[in-house]
Amino acid sequence: MAGGRKGKPRQRLTRKIGLTEEGSPSKPNPEPIMKDGLWFLPEPLSNRLYQKSAIGTITDGGILLTPEEVMFCHWHRHVPITEEWFEKIVSEDSDFPYRVVAYDVARSGGEKVVPKGDQWYRWQRESHPSRGKYSAKIKWARTEHILDYIELLSWVQNNQEEECLSEIAIVDDEMDVTMYRVSTIDPTGKVIPATREFYPNLGIEQMSRRFLREDEEMWINGVDNSVTKLFDELNGRGLLMRPGFKYGCRWRVYSTPVSEDHAPWLMQMVEDAPKDWEGICLSVRLAEGVNKGWVIAIFSGTWQFLMFRRHLPGR
């Protein structure tokens, strides 16, 4: 029998269709009806949903909801829907079950998440769209969705210019959700940069000799390629690169000499980076398991560095 930690397995949510008796109102809530391409709920229910939870967009006599907001209200606010309603939505959008699970988790910390176009805007629980600015934008994806790192970088940079966070909810095939917070960083260190003539911090001492790696030798010899370009950039920033083989990346990147502290980052070049979110999950989990940030280096006119960290809603 295999060893390992003992304990009761985590209970997985099944999110059933159908209202429960627990906490149900004395007077049943109305079903949403189609209006202007969205789903309408009337007053006074609409007032409670909007004012307390920032659900829906105000319209004459009530609010208009997106399908994911309708499902959230079904699970958490006793708003009735039918099996037929759900089947129709899924027939028109096969990704809907995964998107709505991502939306449910994004709201699970008690914060307010408002759908707008192809992304969601998040307000902290003590705030409200009528009183202040959103603190984050959220996108969602499935594990097998292919990444466009340049597009992701542009989205994150635009969000940072707006002084808001960038969060991504990834839904796997068990309909579990893992959330990430993505940001650009400006890594710098205190290591004296090597020159092509003097490089005491490069190489590894073994057998009374110093052995240089291939990337170090290429840089010293003036070879011009993407690896040496990034090596030169990081070296000029006072950083020291060591092999990342044990961590599934190109380099462990140190901001101090190796003897002084651990490497704060694991770095991968964009051409070697995972193509989908399944690979991202693996890399970030490994990095955070050893207390390091997982970073992708992207050249877009200048070198840019995207860091991925897991994020728990409400924290």
PyMOL commands that set and color helices and strands:
alter all, ss='L'
color gray80, all
select helices_A, chain A and resi 45-53+67-76+83-92+96-106+149-161+214-220+226-236+245-247+270-272+277-289
alter helices_A, ss='H'
color red, helices_A
select strands_A, chain A and resi 33-35+38-42+57-59+62-65+112-116+119-123+136-142+165-171+177-185+204-206+209-211+240-243+251-254+265-269+293-299+303-311
alter strands_A, ss='S'
color yellow, strands_A
deselect
rebuild
show_as cartoon
